């Protein structure tokens, strides 16, 4: 299968979500799947198991409650559509399903461009069973 892992930050950063994405990509690649990472910010070199890294937008630093975090700028829809049309992923695994600027747009554009031909997976450690609907991450009927 051709799998995209969507990450709302730079893949090159040494944070937990990035480590999880790299580990999952290495495993999936070792099982014979073609794995791409779609991210924001610095793409870096493709890690083991990853065929390509696509950075679709930049990040901006934000300070909140004494902490600093990075969030993606809105990813251009035309760039997302072009990537999806060119690559035609079978599965899109979204690391940050509640982020609307890259992951959310990517899932919405995948539905428009690929319809039922693609499945999206969006695990959430924050809300494993959310009490509210998440239309951006629901599998198509």
C-alpha positions in Angstrom: 0.0 0.0 0.0 1.0 3.6 -0.4 0.7 5.3 3.0 1.0 9.0 3.9 1.7 10.0 7.5 0.6 13.6 8.1 2.5 15.5 10.8 1.6 19.1 11.7 5.2 20.0 12.5 8.7 19.6 11.1 9.8 15.9 10.8 13.3 16.9 11.6 12.5 18.0 15.2 13.4 15.6 18.0 9.9 15.5 19.7 7.6 12.6 20.7 5.2 12.9 17.8 8.1 12.9 15.3 9.7 9.9 17.0 6.4 8.0 16.8 5.9 9.0 13.1 9.5 7.9 12.3 9.1 4.6 14.1 5.8 3.8 12.5 7.2 4.8 9.1 10.2 2.5 9.5 8.0 -0.4 10.5 5.6 0.1 7.6 8.5 0.5 5.2 10.0 -2.7 6.4 6.8 -4.5 5.7 6.9 -3.5 2.1 4.7 -0.4 2.1 5.6 2.8 0.3 5.6 5.5 3.0 5.6 9.3 2.6 5.5 11.9 5.3 3.6 15.1 4.8 4.7 17.8 7.2 5.2 21.5 7.8 8.4 23.3 8.5 11.8 21.7 7.9 11.4 18.3 6.1 14.9 17.0 6.6 16.2 13.8 5.0 13.8 10.9 4.7 14.3 8.6 7.7 14.6 4.8 7.3 11.5 3.4 5.7 10.3 6.7 4.2 10.3 7.1 0.4 9.7 10.9 0.5 9.0 13.8 2.8 6.8 16.6 1.6 6.7 19.9 3.5 3.6 21.9 2.4 3.9 25.0 4.6 6.0 26.8 7.2 5.5 26.8 11.0 5.1 29.8 13.3 6.1 29.9 17.0 3.4 30.6 19.5 3.7 31.3 23.2 0.8 30.2 25.4 0.7 29.9 29.2 4.5 30.2 29.4 5.1 27.5 26.9 6.3 27.7 23.3 4.9 25.6 20.6 5.0 25.5 16.8 1.9 25.4 14.6 1.7 25.2 10.9 0.6 28.2 8.8 -2.4 27.3 6.6 -1.3 24.8 3.9 -2.3 26.0 0.4 -5.2 23.8 -0.8 -3.8 23.8 -4.4 -0.5 22.3 -3.1 -2.4 19.6 -1.1 -4.6 18.8 -4.1 -1.6 18.5 -6.4 0.3 16.2 -4.0 -2.8 14.0 -3.5 -3.5 13.8 -7.3 0.1 12.9 -8.0 0.7 10.4 -5.2 -2.8 8.8 -4.9 -2.4 7.4 -1.4 -4.3 4.3 -0.2 -4.2 5.3 3.4 -3.6 8.7 5.1 -2.5 8.4 8.8 -3.1 11.7 10.5 -0.9 12.3 13.6 -2.8 15.5 14.8 -6.4 15.0 13.8 -7.6 18.1 15.7 -5.4 20.5 13.7 -7.3 22.3 11.0 -4.5 24.0 9.1 -2.6 21.1 7.6 -4.0 17.7 8.8 -7.6 18.8 8.6 -7.2 20.4 5.2 -5.3 17.3 4.0 -8.1 15.0 5.0 -10.9 17.2 3.5 -9.0 17.6 0.2 -8.3 13.8 0.1 -12.0 13.2 0.4 -12.7 15.7 -2.4 -9.9 14.4 -4.7 -9.9 10.7 -4.0 -13.3 9.9 -2.5 -13.7 6.4 -1.3 -10.4 5.3 -2.9 -8.5 6.5 0.3 -9.0 5.7 4.0 -8.0 8.0 6.7 -6.7 6.9 10.2 -6.6 9.4 13.0 -5.7 8.1 16.4 -6.2 10.4 19.3 -4.5 10.0 22.7 -6.2 13.2 23.9 -9.8 12.1 23.0 -9.7 8.4 22.2 -13.6 8.4 22.3 -14.6 12.0 21.8 -18.0 13.1 23.0 -18.3 15.3 19.9 -18.4 14.5 16.1 -15.1 14.8 14.2 -16.2 15.1 10.6 -12.7 15.8 9.4 -11.5 12.3 10.4 -14.6 10.1 9.9 -14.2 7.4 7.3 -16.3 7.9 4.3 -19.6 5.9 4.3 
